[in-house]
Amino acid sequence: MTDHIEIRDAIINAAVTLAAQKSWEAVRLYDVARDLNLTLDQIHRYFREKEDVA
């Protein structure tokens, strides 16, 4: 269970970091996945779309 929470938190943190660097509109889940060395499928296990992260 802890891994699930840690990965979910890492995704949120990466998305927030990218949004601070660019803008929220410019953030793509692909970018978040790349920064975390995850696949889009792995990201989608936690969040279906970018708006779910916010």
NUTOR-181080 format. One record per atom (N, C-alpha, C): y, x, z. Coordinates in Angstrom, 2 decimals. Layout:
% NUTOR-181080
(paza (Y,X,Z))
...
This chain:
% NUTOR-181080
(paza (-1.19,0.83,0.00))
(paza (0.00,0.00,0.00))
(paza (1.26,0.87,0.00))
(paza (1.24,1.95,0.73))
(paza (2.41,2.83,0.80))
(paza (2.75,3.39,-0.57))
(paza (1.74,3.78,-1.34))
(paza (2.00,4.30,-2.68))
(paza (2.73,3.27,-3.53))
(paza (2.32,2.03,-3.43))
(paza (2.96,0.96,-4.19))
(paza (4.45,0.87,-3.84))
(paza (4.76,0.92,-2.57))
(paza (6.15,0.84,-2.11))
(paza (6.92,2.08,-2.54))
(paza (6.30,3.25,-2.43))
(paza (6.98,4.49,-2.81))
(paza (7.29,4.52,-4.30))
(paza (6.35,4.08,-5.12))
(paza (6.58,4.06,-6.57))
(paza (7.66,3.05,-6.91))
(paza (7.60,1.89,-6.30))
(paza (8.61,0.85,-6.54))
(paza (9.99,1.36,-6.15))
(paza (10.10,2.01,-5.01))
(paza (11.37,2.58,-4.56))
(paza (11.85,3.68,-5.50))
(paza (10.93,4.50,-5.99))
(paza (11.29,5.58,-6.92))
(paza (11.84,5.00,-8.21))
(paza (11.26,3.92,-8.69))
(paza (11.75,3.27,-9.91))
(paza (13.16,2.74,-9.69))
(paza (13.38,2.09,-8.57))
(paza (14.71,1.55,-8.26))
(paza (15.72,2.69,-8.16))
(paza (15.37,3.75,-7.44))
(paza (16.28,4.88,-7.28))
(paza (16.60,5.54,-8.60))
(paza (15.61,5.70,-9.46))
(paza (15.84,6.31,-10.77))
(paza (16.75,5.43,-11.61))
(paza (16.55,4.14,-11.56))
(paza (17.40,3.22,-12.33))
(paza (18.84,3.27,-11.83))
(paza (19.03,3.32,-10.52))
(paza (20.38,3.38,-9.95))
(paza (21.05,4.71,-10.33))
(paza (20.30,5.78,-10.28))
(paza (20.84,7.09,-10.66))
(paza (21.28,7.10,-12.11))
(paza (20.43,6.56,-12.98))
(paza (20.79,6.50,-14.40))
(paza (22.00,5.61,-14.62))
(paza (22.08,4.52,-13.91))
(paza (23.23,3.61,-14.05))
(paza (24.51,4.30,-13.60))
(paza (24.43,5.14,-12.59))
(paza (25.61,5.87,-12.13))
(paza (26.05,6.91,-13.15))
(paza (25.08,7.48,-13.87))
(paza (25.39,8.49,-14.88))
(paza (25.94,7.87,-16.16))
(paza (25.41,6.72,-16.53))
(paza (25.79,6.05,-17.77))
(paza (26.51,4.77,-17.42))
(paza (25.80,3.70,-17.56))
(paza (26.21,2.37,-17.12))
(paza (24.93,1.55,-17.04))
(paza (24.98,0.46,-16.32))
(paza (23.78,-0.37,-16.18))
(paza (23.30,-0.86,-17.55))
(paza (24.25,-1.21,-18.40))
(paza (23.90,-1.72,-19.73))
(paza (23.17,-0.67,-20.56))
(paza (23.45,0.60,-20.32))
(paza (22.84,1.68,-21.10))
(paza (21.47,2.10,-20.58))
(paza (21.11,1.67,-19.38))
(paza (19.82,2.05,-18.79))
(paza (18.70,1.28,-19.48))
(paza (17.65,2.02,-19.84))
(paza (16.45,1.40,-20.41))
(paza (15.27,1.75,-19.52))
(paza (14.33,0.86,-19.41))
(paza (13.15,1.15,-18.60))
(paza (12.40,2.36,-19.14))
(paza (12.49,2.59,-20.44))
(paza (11.88,3.78,-21.03))
(paza (12.47,5.04,-20.40))
(paza (13.80,5.06,-20.19))
(paza (14.46,6.22,-19.58))
(paza (13.99,6.42,-18.14))
(paza (13.85,5.33,-17.42))
(paza (13.36,5.40,-16.04))
(paza (11.94,5.96,-16.03))
(paza (11.10,5.45,-16.90))
(paza (9.72,5.93,-16.99))
(paza (9.68,7.42,-17.30))
(paza (10.48,7.83,-18.26))
(paza (10.51,9.25,-18.66))
(paza (10.94,10.12,-17.48))
(paza (11.97,9.71,-16.76))
(paza (12.46,10.50,-15.63))
(paza (11.41,10.64,-14.53))
(paza (10.56,9.65,-14.39))
(paza (9.54,9.66,-13.34))
(paza (8.17,10.11,-13.84))
(paza (8.09,10.50,-15.11))
(paza (6.80,10.87,-15.71))
(paza (5.78,9.75,-15.61))
(paza (6.24,8.54,-15.85))
(paza (5.38,7.36,-15.88))
(paza (5.39,6.78,-17.28))
(paza (4.45,5.90,-17.55))
(paza (4.47,5.17,-18.82))
(paza (5.20,3.85,-18.61))
(paza (5.61,3.24,-19.72))
(paza (6.23,1.92,-19.62))
(paza (5.28,0.91,-19.00))
(paza (4.00,1.02,-19.33))
(paza (3.01,0.11,-18.73))
(paza (3.01,0.23,-17.20))
(paza (3.13,1.45,-16.71))
(paza (3.17,1.64,-15.26))
(paza (4.43,1.02,-14.66))
(paza (5.55,1.18,-15.33))
(paza (6.80,0.57,-14.86))
(paza (6.65,-0.95,-14.84))
(paza (6.04,-1.50,-15.89))
(paza (5.91,-2.95,-16.00))
(paza (4.95,-3.55,-14.96))
(paza (4.15,-2.74,-14.32))
(paza (3.33,-3.24,-13.21))
(paza (4.20,-3.67,-12.04))
(paza (5.36,-3.05,-11.94))
(paza (6.27,-3.32,-10.83))
(paza (7.43,-4.23,-11.23))
(paza (7.92,-4.05,-12.46))
(paza (9.08,-4.80,-12.94))
(paza (8.85,-5.20,-14.39))
(paza (8.98,-6.48,-14.69))
(paza (8.76,-6.96,-16.06))
(paza (9.89,-6.57,-16.99))
(paza (11.11,-6.57,-16.45))
(paza (12.27,-6.21,-17.27))
(paza (13.32,-5.55,-16.38))
(paza (14.29,-4.94,-17.03))
(paza (15.31,-4.18,-16.31))
(paza (16.03,-5.03,-15.26))
(paza (16.30,-6.26,-15.58))
(paza (17.03,-7.13,-14.66))
(paza (16.26,-7.36,-13.37))
(paza (14.94,-7.22,-13.40))
(paza (14.14,-7.37,-12.18))
(paza (14.35,-6.22,-11.20))
(paza (14.81,-5.09,-11.72))
(paza (15.07,-3.93,-10.87))
(paza (16.32,-4.14,-10.03))
(paza (17.29,-4.83,-10.61))
(paza (18.61,-4.98,-9.95))
(paza (18.58,-5.92,-8.79))
